[in-house]
Amino acid sequence: MKAPSQDTGLAGRREWIGLCVLSIACLIYSMDLSILFLATPAIVADLDPSASELLWINDIYGFMVAGFLVTMGTLGDRIGRRRVLLIGAFAFGVASALAAFSATAEQLIAARALLGIAGATIAPSTLSLIVNLFKNEAERNRAIGVWGTAFSVGGLIGPLLGGFLLQYFHWGAVFLINIPAMLVLLVVAPILLPEYKSPDGTRLDLASVLLSLATVLPVIYGLKHMAADGFQLKHLLPIAAGLAVGWLFIRRQETLSHPLIDLKLFRIPAFTASLLVNLAGMFFVFGVFLYQNLFLQFVLGLSPLAAALWSVPSSLVFTVMSLQAYRFTNRFGPVRTVLLGLVVNAVGTLAMAIAAYYENIYGVLGANMIIALGFVPVVLTTTGLIVGTAPPERSGSASAISETSAEFGGALGVALLGSLGTLIYRWLMAGANVAGLDPAQAAAVRTTIGGAIETATALGATTLADKAMAETALGAAAAPAWLEAARQSFSTGFAVCCLLAAVTLLALAAVAREIYARAHLDEKALAPGH
């Protein structure tokens, strides 16, 4: 590989090796979002947490990441992005050790909280450093694709690696594997990654930091609980409180000469349009994935392991597309890639709606692959536009805004689409024949698909694992009519949500096209070789 050229701005060996180091950090960060799921039974047996403590053990990491993204991104702009990344890597390693050797649930919760704060340094710091490392737009698109692939691979191998470690070691091993990767980052990053920071670096406004936390954390908390428990008015209270504090946060930013979030970024049409598309993409893909996982287990009767194995092909498509998305961006330009990707995504969700309604596993998984073909180029390209259209001294803040919007988009999608599907399910099941069930059982059947499955399992009518076998051996009559109605009601709700996604994505493509056109986004300047 040639050394960087002063004329072309092409990256050299040092930059690409630096990208590999940054990608390892992203992979570890992503793994920690999912690797704990399989360790939960062992943790429960060892630490005996209460139901509330167990909830916080699982959720506190994501809460802290979401809450501190903006602060850490802006801090990187102020004191140096490499410095913030190294501080975060050191803290991540220390917190991993504390989590691995926790003797009580309270200690594990505290360690997971520290892990989340440290993890919040990784995504914005790595993305903003990539923007600085790769000046050539074509190479930057490819680098962002590698960056996105690290997140995809981390989410894919997290549960697999966790399962392997739990087979042979104490549950703390799922945290200890973070430490070698962080040590490598601490050793090689100062050699490979040059430092970047804003020339007019100033101290953080602590009041803005506190207001940002008081905005993000209650909203994420309310959305996550709405996703878990269904739509309930009590979950709107933290969301409303967070939005109220958010209004105060925005008012304060308008009065500061060096705000935590530069609101002027939102006056850049390409920045705002890309942020909107990015958020909407996350909104629908996370909502659809939630339904797909439940569909495979509750409707088709697959075990969790079988459902995971059936999902591997589509997961591989997501991973491969993350590596290859830059080719589309460099070939067609960012705007055409985003618009075409939205249309392909809409086609995929429409196919998903049809397959879900007819309860066809091959159609659902095939539609998921179509969604991947459209979704991955859209998200990675809009991420590049978000950080690329921001001033260089604000790339850390722009990266943090991008990641925060993705967090909000995913949480909103799971909560709102999940609530819509639940409402449709209850409306369709209101008139279902539940003769032979007591009032409590009838209420459970009519409330959620999970309640219907649990009731059927308790009555011995069927189980998740032996649905196909039971219906083959005993005939379709083995499953009560209300269980089949429950499955069809869930599938209908799934289909309606996918149909809504398809229509909205097409509308979003039309809106984005107008905004990008008014912004006069220069496709030539963003093409390969420029």
Secondary structure, DSSP 8 states (H G I E B T S, - for coil): -----TTT----HHHHHHHHHHHHHHHHHHHHHHTTTTTHHHHHHHH---HHHHHHHHHHHHHHHHHHHHHHHHHHHHH-HHHHHHHHHHHHHHHHHHHHT--SHHHHHHHHHHHHHHHTTHHHHHHHHHHHH--SHHHHHHHHHHHHHHHHHHHHHHHHHHHHHHHHS-TTHHHHTHHHHHHHHHHHHHHH------TT-----HHHHHHHHHHHHHHHHHHHHHHHH-S-GGGHHHHHHHHHHHHHHHHHHHH-SS-SS-GGGGGSHHHHHHHHHHHHHHHHHHHHHHHHHHIIIIIS---HHHHHHHTHHHHHHHHHHHHHHHHHHHHH-HHHHHHHHHHHHHHHHHHHHHHHHTT-HHHHHHHHHHHHHHHHHHHHHHHHHHHHHS-GGGHHHHHHHHHHHHHHHHHHIIIIIHHHHHHHHHHHHTT---TT--HHHHHHHHH-HHHHHHHHHHHTS--STTHHHHHHHH-GGGS-HHHHHHHHHHHHHHHHHHHHHHHHHHHHHHHHHHHHHHHT--TGGGSTT-
